[in-house]
Amino acid sequence: MKPTGTGESNPVNIAAVERDTGLSKDTLRVWERRYGFPAPQRDASGQRVYTRDDVEKLRLAKRLLDYGYRPGKILSYTSEHLLQLADAAAPPLMRRQDALRDGADVELFLDLVRAHRVEELRRQLSQSLLRLGLAQFVAGVVARLNARVGDAWARGKLEVFEEHLYTESIQLILRNAISGIPRPGVNPPFVLLTTFPRESHGLGLLMAEAFFALEGCRCISLGVQTPVPDIVRAAQIQKVDIVALSFSDSMNANHVIGGIAELRAQLPSSFEVWVGGNCPILERRSLDGVVRLRLLTDVGPALARWRKGHRPG
């Protein structure tokens, strides 16, 4: 047994590591056999347990896998080295979002999250929304804040429950704002929003819904983790025009590409499939019959093109 140190207090089991990192149990076991990392200890019942340092390194390794690195190349590196590689490999979308400037103090919001001052956080976010308007608040403040929260979480500088406090606060603010947008009449398109199974991050979905609603679309959200057959049935029953999907950078590339191909094949061609989010595979692969939204601000121009092509003859 290894000596217990700071990084080894509060060990976590393999199920928790799978949830926290997005790496499957099978992957963790294969890496253990093939590369010698992670090297878990065993608890009193003989089950694998991992240190917090292990989890932090695995989070960074998962980010680099999403950016195209191979495990055999990176698992021998220190966490500090992995962090440097991850920062250098950040996708262009995240860098563009970080470059946005709108006067909002993103670091202030992050400090409020760390201080667990939930009421103050929500009050400050609401004031920022009122000052900037929904579109600029979402594309500027929320997009940048998501990137900062995700980065702090990956570096182990934000606890899981703190990330949840942040997520719940943003969801509350956005849902209230979206519900206040006047309901459209018969102005198409009708948009269904959801995510695939294993994609539990719903903020991107809510941010996209805000932009669709501001553009006068009728929206229906299925929330997160909807199986492809259910998405197809819902789209057909609701008679939507567009199925919009959100993918975070924690999603497995094969699941993303395979799921999109399956959905596109099962939906009639009259239904459009639009995808967005920070998942790196979306930048690297072209997708036949699928509209790729690289930024939230692409929603307006994409809808203008859709409406131009669907004018009554």
C-alpha positions in Angstrom: 0.0 0.0 0.0 1.1 3.5 -0.8 1.7 5.9 2.1 -1.3 8.1 2.7 -0.7 11.7 1.7 -2.8 14.8 0.9 -3.7 13.6 -2.6 -4.8 10.2 -1.2 -7.3 11.3 1.4 -11.0 10.6 0.6 -10.3 7.9 -2.0 -13.1 7.4 -4.6 -14.4 4.2 -6.2 -14.3 3.3 -9.8 -18.0 4.3 -10.4 -17.3 7.8 -9.1 -14.2 8.1 -11.3 -16.3 7.1 -14.3 -18.9 9.8 -13.5 -16.3 12.5 -12.7 -14.0 11.9 -15.7 -16.2 10.5 -18.5 -13.8 7.6 -18.8 -15.5 4.2 -18.7 -14.7 1.5 -16.1 -13.4 -0.8 -18.9 -11.1 2.0 -20.2 -9.7 2.5 -16.7 -9.0 -1.2 -16.3 -7.3 -1.5 -19.7 -5.1 1.5 -18.9 -4.2 -0.1 -15.6 -3.1 -3.3 -17.3 -1.5 -1.8 -20.4 0.1 1.4 -19.1 0.4 1.0 -15.3 -1.8 4.1 -14.8 -4.0 4.5 -12.9 -2.7 2.3 -10.2 -5.5 2.0 -7.8 -5.4 0.7 -4.3 -8.0 -1.7 -2.9 -10.5 -1.1 -0.1 -11.4 -3.5 2.6 -13.8 -5.4 0.2 -11.1 -5.6 -2.5 -12.7 -3.0 -4.7 -10.5 -0.5 -6.7 -10.2 3.0 -5.1 -8.5 6.0 -6.6 -6.8 9.1 -5.1 -7.9 12.6 -5.9 -4.6 13.1 -7.7 -5.4 10.2 -9.9 -8.8 11.7 -10.7 -7.3 15.1 -11.5 -4.8 13.5 -13.9 -7.5 11.3 -15.5 -9.6 14.5 -16.1 -6.7 16.1 -17.9 -6.0 12.9 -19.9 -9.7 12.8 -21.0 -9.4 16.3 -22.3 -6.4 15.4 -24.3 -8.0 12.3 -25.7 -10.8 14.5 -26.9 -8.2 16.7 -28.6 -6.8 13.7 -30.5 -3.9 12.5 -28.2 -3.4 8.7 -27.7 -3.3 7.3 -24.1 0.1 5.6 -24.7 1.7 8.9 -25.4 0.4 10.9 -22.4 -0.3 8.7 -19.4 3.3 8.7 -18.4 3.3 12.5 -18.1 2.9 14.4 -14.9 -0.4 16.3 -14.3 1.5 19.6 -14.8 2.7 18.4 -18.2 -0.8 17.3 -19.2 -2.2 20.6 -18.1 0.2 22.5 -20.4 -0.7 20.3 -23.3 -4.4 20.7 -22.6 -4.1 24.5 -22.5 -2.2 24.5 -25.8 -4.7 22.2 -27.4 -7.9 24.1 -26.4 -10.3 24.2 -29.3 -10.6 27.4 -31.3 -14.2 27.9 -30.2 -13.2 28.1 -26.5 -10.4 30.6 -27.3 -12.8 32.7 -29.3 -15.3 32.7 -26.4 -12.5 33.7 -24.0 -11.6 36.6 -26.2 -15.1 38.1 -26.0 -15.3 41.2 -23.8 -18.5 42.7 -22.6 -17.8 44.4 -19.3 -18.9 41.5 -17.1 -16.5 40.4 -14.4 -16.4 36.7 -14.9 -13.9 36.2 -12.2 -16.3 37.8 -9.7 -18.9 35.2 -10.5 -16.3 32.5 -10.1 -15.3 33.8 -6.7 -19.0 33.8 -5.6 -19.2 30.2 -6.7 -16.1 29.3 -4.6 -17.5 31.2 -1.6 -20.8 29.4 -1.9 -22.7 32.7 -2.0 -25.5 31.4 -4.1 -28.0 34.2 -3.6 -25.4 36.8 -4.4 -24.3 34.9 -7.4 -27.8 34.7 -8.8 -28.4 38.4 -8.1 -25.3 39.4 -9.9 -26.0 37.2 -12.8 -29.6 38.6 -13.0 -28.2 42.1 -13.0 -25.8 41.3 -15.8 -28.6 39.8 -17.8 -30.8 42.9 -17.4 -27.9 45.2 -18.3 -26.7 43.2 -21.4 -29.8 41.6 -22.7 -30.3 37.8 -23.2 -28.3 37.3 -26.4 -25.1 39.1 -25.2 -25.4 37.7 -21.7 -25.5 34.1 -23.1 -22.9 34.5 -25.8 -20.5 36.6 -23.7 -21.0 36.1 -20.0 -22.3 32.5 -19.8 -20.1 31.1 -22.5 -16.9 32.6 -20.9 -18.0 31.6 -17.4 -18.7 28.0 -18.6 -15.1 27.8 -20.0 -13.7 29.1 -16.7 -15.7 26.8 -14.5 -14.8 23.8 -16.7 -11.1 24.8 -16.6 -11.2 25.2 -12.8 -13.0 21.8 -12.4 -10.4 20.1 -14.6 -7.6 21.6 -12.6 -9.1 20.4 -9.4 -9.7 24.0 -8.2 -13.5 23.6 -8.1 -15.4 20.9 -6.3 -18.1 18.9 -8.0 -20.8 20.3 -5.7 -19.6 23.8 -6.5 -19.9 23.2 -10.2 -23.4 21.9 -9.6 -24.3 25.1 -7.6 -23.1 27.1 -10.6 -25.0 25.0 -13.1 -28.3 25.2 -11.2 -27.9 29.0 -10.8 -27.4 29.5 -14.6 -30.2 27.2 -15.5 -32.6 29.0 -13.2 -31.6 32.4 -14.7 -31.9 31.2 -18.3 -35.2 29.3 -17.9 -36.8 32.4 -16.3 -35.4 34.6 -19.1 -36.6 32.2 -21.9 -40.1 31.9 -20.3 -40.3 35.7 -20.6 -39.8 35.8 -24.3 -43.1 36.4 -26.1 -44.4 33.2 -27.7 -44.2 33.1 -31.5 -47.3 32.7 -33.6 -47.0 30.4 -36.6 -43.5 31.6 -37.5 -41.4 28.5 -38.3 -39.2 26.7 -37.7 -40.2 24.4 -34.9 -37.1 23.2 -33.1 -36.6 20.1 -30.9 -33.5 20.3 -28.6 -31.8 17.5 -26.7 -28.6 15.6 -26.1 -27.5 12.0 -26.6 -27.1 9.5 -23.8 -23.9 10.0 -21.8 -24.2 13.8 -22.4 -25.4 15.1 -19.1 -24.4 18.7 -19.6 -27.6 20.7 -20.3 -26.3 24.2 -20.2 -25.3 24.3 -23.9 -28.8 23.1 -24.7 -30.4 25.9 -22.7 -28.1 28.5 -24.2 -29.0 27.4 -27.7 -32.7 27.4 -26.8 -32.4 31.1 -25.7 -31.0 32.0 -29.1 -33.6 30.0 -31.0 -36.4 31.6 -28.9 -35.0 35.1 -29.5 -35.2 34.4 -33.2 -38.9 33.6 -33.0 -38.7 29.8 -33.2 -41.1 27.5 -31.4 -39.0 25.3 -29.2 -39.5 22.1 -27.3 -36.7 20.6 -25.2 -36.4 16.9 -24.2 -33.7 17.7 -21.8 -30.5 15.6 -21.7 -29.6 12.0 -22.5 -32.3 11.1 -24.9 -31.8 7.8 -26.9 -31.8 8.2 -30.7 -35.0 6.2 -31.3 -36.8 8.5 -28.9 -35.5 11.6 -30.6 -36.7 10.3 -33.9 -40.2 9.5 -32.5 -40.5 12.8 -30.7 -39.5 14.7 -33.9 -42.0 12.9 -36.0 -44.9 13.1 -33.5 -44.3 16.8 -32.8 -43.7 17.5 -36.5 -40.6 19.6 -35.8 -38.5 21.2 -38.6 -35.1 21.0 -36.9 -33.5 18.7 -34.4 -30.8 20.6 -32.5 -28.2 18.7 -30.5 -25.5 20.0 -28.0 -22.2 18.3 -27.3 -19.8 19.2 -24.6 -16.0 18.5 -24.7 -16.5 15.6 -22.3 -18.3 13.5 -24.9 -16.6 10.5 -26.5 -15.9 11.3 -30.2 -17.1 7.9 -31.4 -20.4 8.2 -29.6 -20.9 11.7 -31.1 -20.1 10.7 -34.7 -21.9 7.4 -34.5 -25.0 8.9 -32.8 -25.3 11.7 -35.3 -24.9 9.3 -38.3 -27.6 7.0 -36.7 -30.0 9.9 -36.1 -29.5 11.3 -39.6 -30.1 7.9 -41.2 -33.3 7.4 -39.2 -34.8 10.8 -39.8 -36.5 11.7 -43.1 -34.5 14.2 -45.1 -37.2 16.8 -44.5 -36.0 17.0 -40.8 -32.8 19.0 -40.5 -30.2 18.1 -37.9 -28.2 21.0 -36.4 -25.3 20.4 -33.9 -23.3 22.7 -31.7 -21.0 22.7 -28.7 -17.3 22.5 -27.7 -16.8 18.8 -28.6 -13.5 18.8 -30.6 -14.6 16.1 -33.0 -17.2 18.6 -34.4 -14.3 20.8 -35.5 -12.3 17.9 -37.1 -15.0 16.0 -38.9 -17.4 17.2 -41.6 -20.9 15.7 -41.2 -23.0 15.0 -44.3 -26.5 16.3 -44.1 -25.9 18.1 -40.8 -25.6 21.8 -40.0 -22.7 22.7 -37.8 -23.1 25.8 -35.6 -19.7 26.9 -34.4 -20.9 29.8 -32.3 -24.2 30.6 -30.7 -24.3 33.8 -32.8 -24.4 31.4 -35.9 -28.0 30.6 -35.0 -29.5 33.8 -36.5 -27.8 33.5 -39.9 -28.5 29.8 -40.1 -32.2 30.4 -39.4 -32.3 33.2 -42.1 -30.9 30.6 -44.6 -33.5 28.0 -43.5 -36.4 30.5 -43.8 -35.2 31.6 -47.3 -35.2 28.0 -48.4 -38.6 27.2 -46.9 -40.6 30.1 -48.2 -44.1 29.2 -49.4 -43.9 28.7 -53.2 
